[in-house]
Amino acid sequence: MSRLYGLIFDVDGVIADTEALNARATARVFAELFGLDKVAREDFNAGIGCAAEEYVKAGARAHGIDLTDQQVQKATRLRQEYFLQVLSDEPLPSFPGVLGLMAEAMKNENFRLAIATSGTLEKSRAVLEATKVPYAKMVYVNGNDVTHKKPHPELFLLATKRMAINPADCVVMEDAPNGVRAAKAARAKCIAVTNTFTTENLAEADIVCDSLEEVTLETITELIEQNA
């Protein structure tokens, strides 16, 4: 039997520029709930790649405020509502190279694909449908499926388990330091794309690129096999 390779895609910041929408939706929540009108996208950087609650907390910390658990939960619910509202009103193109790489892998019998995101089922599915990702043909793991969020490796370990592939034979596509750390903690390889963070921030990844247009199936197989 031929060797199988796993290709795992994060959603936010890898498949599409949802980080901009996340920030817009959360900034609106902060203005309405906490009276903060000068909230910038960068205020949420520490929470990118984590659970929605951590994203909200990161923005609050950037402005020197501590939120109660009840406030965090309310803000998180409203954030998702506003995010989905924006997504229904505006087109969301995928990043260059994403759909092409998926299509090539799906045609290759040696590859298995997965989506693995900290986002909720409702939120991540809306993004996948907006960007026309054929997620129904892939393993699909989201934040509703796990107890621990990134940088904990549970999300990626569950994806590899459902693909029935050893983590060492998988490559995770990420855009955030917490995601890179989660992939490495799962003992998978990681290709990070600079859609959200700089090359320096993503230095723990095995490969850092500016676009998934630069990544081929050969890139992936060589990365997995180089230390085999």
Secondary structure, DSSP 8 states (H G I E B T S, - for coil): ----EEEEE-SBTTTB-HHHHHHHHHHHHHHHHH------GGGGGGGTTS-HHHHHHHHHHHTT----HHHHHHHHHHHHHHHHHHHHHS---B-TTHHHHHHHHHH-TTEEEEEE-SS-HHHHHHHHHHTT--GGGSEEE-GGG-SS-TTSSHHHHHHHHHHT--GGGEEEEE-SHHHHHHHHHTT-EEEEETTSS-TGGGTTSSEEES-GGG--HHHHHHHHHTT-
